[in-house]
Amino acid sequence: MTAVVLPFRFARRFPQIQRTAGYMTTVPANHAEGHLREQLRRLEDSLRKKGVAEPLIRSEVASYEGAIRAHLWRLLISHGGAA
């Protein structure tokens, strides 16, 4: 018997999204991008270790990245920052 592992939607983990995007506003752009890449890599590794299928991993990572970037833009626009 096999089971399909479905993770909780990472794009709905708003506290994590807020933390990551908030941090990204405080550092230079190249460091912020590196930080985001590292967070996404960790998410991929974690999902892979839990046995999540590769297509679902790609979907989750893309959704999570999109949620972080959307919140980052909201922060930058609302605070008058520049990317």
KOLTORLO-731732 format. One line per field, with one value per atom (N, C-alpha, C): residue number from 1; atom name; x, y, z. Coordinates in steps of 0.1 Angstrom, whole numbers, plus 5000, padded with zeros to 4 digits. Layout:
// KOLTORLO-731732
seq = NUM  ...
atom = CA  ...
xx = X  ...
yy = Y  ...
zz = Z  ...
This chain:
// KOLTORLO-731732
seq = 1  1  1  2  2  2  3  3  3  4  4  4  5  5  5  6  6  6  7  7  7  8  8  8  9  9  9  10  10  10  11  11  11  12  12  12  13  13  13  14  14  14  15  15  15  16  16  16  17  17  17  18  18  18  19  19  19  20  20  20  21  21  21  22  22  22  23  23  23  24  24  24  25  25  25  26  26  26  27  27  27  28  28  28  29  29  29  30  30  30  31  31  31  32  32  32  33  33  33  34  34  34  35  35  35  36  36  36  37  37  37  38  38  38  39  39  39  40  40  40  41  41  41  42  42  42  43  43  43  44  44  44  45  45  45  46  46  46  47  47  47  48  48  48  49  49  49  50  50  50  51  51  51  52  52  52  53  53  53  54  54  54  55  55  55  56  56  56  57  57  57  58  58  58  59  59  59  60  60  60  61  61  61  62  62  62  63  63  63  64  64  64  65  65  65  66  66  66  67  67  67  68  68  68  69  69  69  70  70  70  71  71  71  72  72  72  73  73  73  74  74  74  75  75  75  76  76  76  77  77  77  78  78  78  79  79  79  80  80  80  81  81  81  82  82  82  83  83  83
atom = N  CA  C  N  CA  C  N  CA  C  N  CA  C  N  CA  C  N  CA  C  N  CA  C  N  CA  C  N  CA  C  N  CA  C  N  CA  C  N  CA  C  N  CA  C  N  CA  C  N  CA  C  N  CA  C  N  CA  C  N  CA  C  N  CA  C  N  CA  C  N  CA  C  N  CA  C  N  CA  C  N  CA  C  N  CA  C  N  CA  C  N  CA  C  N  CA  C  N  CA  C  N  CA  C  N  CA  C  N  CA  C  N  CA  C  N  CA  C  N  CA  C  N  CA  C  N  CA  C  N  CA  C  N  CA  C  N  CA  C  N  CA  C  N  CA  C  N  CA  C  N  CA  C  N  CA  C  N  CA  C  N  CA  C  N  CA  C  N  CA  C  N  CA  C  N  CA  C  N  CA  C  N  CA  C  N  CA  C  N  CA  C  N  CA  C  N  CA  C  N  CA  C  N  CA  C  N  CA  C  N  CA  C  N  CA  C  N  CA  C  N  CA  C  N  CA  C  N  CA  C  N  CA  C  N  CA  C  N  CA  C  N  CA  C  N  CA  C  N  CA  C  N  CA  C  N  CA  C  N  CA  C  N  CA  C  N  CA  C  N  CA  C  N  CA  C  N  CA  C  N  CA  C  N  CA  C  N  CA  C
xx = 5008  5000  5009  5006  5013  5004  5010  5002  5008  4999  5004  5004  5016  5018  5015  5005  5001  5005  5014  5018  5007  5007  4999  5004  4996  5000  5009  5022  5032  5029  5022  5018  5008  5002  4993  4999  5012  5019  5023  5014  5016  5026  5028  5038  5052  5055  5067  5069  5059  5060  5063  5056  5059  5073  5078  5092  5102  5100  5110  5110  5098  5097  5102  5099  5103  5119  5125  5139  5145  5139  5145  5145  5136  5136  5147  5154  5164  5178  5180  5193  5195  5207  5209  5202  5198  5190  5197  5210  5217  5217  5218  5217  5203  5193  5179  5176  5180  5178  5185  5197  5204  5196  5191  5184  5171  5164  5152  5155  5166  5170  5173  5179  5183  5170  5160  5148  5140  5140  5133  5140  5154  5161  5158  5157  5154  5140  5131  5117  5117  5124  5125  5131  5142  5148  5139  5132  5123  5111  5105  5094  5099  5111  5117  5119  5124  5126  5113  5102  5089  5082  5089  5083  5073  5073  5063  5068  5059  5062  5068  5078  5085  5076  5066  5057  5050  5047  5040  5051  5063  5073  5075  5076  5078  5067  5055  5043  5043  5046  5046  5057  5069  5080  5076  5071  5067  5056  5046  5036  5041  5050  5056  5064  5072  5081  5072  5061  5052  5046  5042  5036  5046  5058  5069  5071  5073  5076  5064  5052  5040  5040  5043  5043  5055  5066  5077  5074  5067  5063  5053  5044  5035  5042  5052  5060  5068  5074  5082  5073  5062  5053  5047  5043  5037  5046  5059  5069  5078  5074  5082  5096  5099  5112  5115  5127  5131  5138  5135  5141  5155
yy = 4988  5000  5012  5022  5035  5046  5056  5068  5080  5090  5102  5112  5119  5128  5142  5149  5162  5172  5181  5190  5201  5207  5219  5230  5237  5247  5258  5258  5267  5281  5284  5298  5303  5295  5300  5302  5300  5301  5316  5324  5338  5343  5338  5343  5341  5330  5327  5336  5338  5347  5361  5366  5380  5381  5371  5371  5372  5363  5363  5375  5380  5392  5404  5405  5416  5416  5404  5404  5409  5404  5408  5423  5430  5445  5452  5444  5451  5448  5440  5437  5441  5442  5445  5435  5439  5430  5417  5417  5404  5395  5400  5392  5387  5395  5391  5380  5381  5370  5357  5358  5346  5340  5348  5343  5336  5342  5335  5322  5322  5309  5298  5302  5293  5288  5297  5292  5283  5286  5277  5263  5263  5251  5242  5249  5241  5235  5243  5238  5226  5227  5215  5203  5205  5194  5187  5196  5191  5183  5188  5181  5168  5168  5156  5145  5149  5139  5133  5141  5136  5127  5126  5117  5124  5137  5144  5142  5140  5138  5151  5149  5160  5171  5167  5178  5186  5180  5187  5196  5192  5200  5212  5211  5222  5232  5227  5235  5243  5236  5242  5253  5250  5259  5272  5270  5281  5290  5284  5291  5299  5292  5299  5311  5309  5320  5331  5328  5339  5346  5339  5346  5355  5350  5359  5371  5369  5381  5391  5386  5394  5403  5396  5403  5413  5409  5418  5431  5430  5441  5450  5444  5451  5459  5453  5460  5472  5469  5480  5491  5489  5499  5507  5500  5507  5515  5512  5519  5528  5529  5537  5533  5520  5515  5512  5509  5506  5492  5484  5471  5472
zz = 5000  5000  5000  4991  4991  4995  4999  5003  4996  4993  4987  4999  5000  5011  5005  5012  5008  5019  5017  5027  5029  5040  5042  5033  5026  5017  5023  5018  5024  5021  5010  5006  5016  5025  5035  5049  5049  5062  5064  5067  5066  5076  5088  5097  5091  5085  5078  5067  5059  5047  5052  5062  5067  5072  5080  5085  5074  5064  5053  5045  5041  5033  5042  5054  5063  5064  5066  5066  5053  5042  5029  5027  5033  5032  5039  5048  5057  5052  5041  5037  5022  5017  5003  4994  4982  4973  4970  4968  4964  4976  4988  5000  5002  5000  5001  4992  4979  4970  4974  4979  4984  4996  5005  5016  5011  5002  4997  4990  4982  4975  4986  4997  5007  5014  5017  5023  5014  5001  4991  4990  4990  4990  5002  5014  5026  5025  5020  5018  5009  4998  4989  4995  5002  5009  5020  5027  5037  5031  5021  5014  5008  5002  4996  5007  5018  5029  5034  5033  5038  5028  5016  5006  4997  4996  4987  4973  4963  4949  4943  4934  4928  4922  4914  4908  4919  4930  4941  4948  4949  4955  4947  4934  4925  4926  4927  4929  4942  4953  4966  4967  4962  4962  4954  4942  4934  4941  4947  4954  4966  4973  4985  4980  4970  4965  4960  4953  4949  4960  4971  4982  4989  4990  4997  4988  4975  4966  4966  4966  4967  4980  4991  5004  5004  4998  4998  4990  4979  4971  4979  4986  4995  5005  5011  5021  5015  5003  4997  4992  4987  4982  4994  5004  5016  5024  5023  5031  5022  5009  5000  4997  4999  4997  4983  4980  4966  4966  4956  4955  4951
